[in-house]
Amino acid sequence: MVKGDVKVMLLSIEWLEKIGWAPKYSSVESISMTAQDVLKDFFSE
């Protein structure tokens, strides 16, 4: 086992939401957009 591997990570944005911030995209949307961008870059070279 490699030290430093994180199998599950939970991050809270509760304190940001309390001051009025809200995310533009869900986690699923963010991952999908990132994957599309990476694939676009990969195939355009």
Stockholm file with secondary structure:
# STOCKHOLM 1.0

chainA/1-45         MVKGDVKVMLLSIEWLEKIGWAPKYSSVESISMTAQDVLKDFFSE
#=GR chainA/1-45 SS CCTTCCSCCCCCCHHHHHTTCCCSSCHHHHHHHHHHHHHHHHHHC
#=GC SS_cons        CCTTCCSCCCCCCHHHHHTTCCCSSCHHHHHHHHHHHHHHHHHHC
//
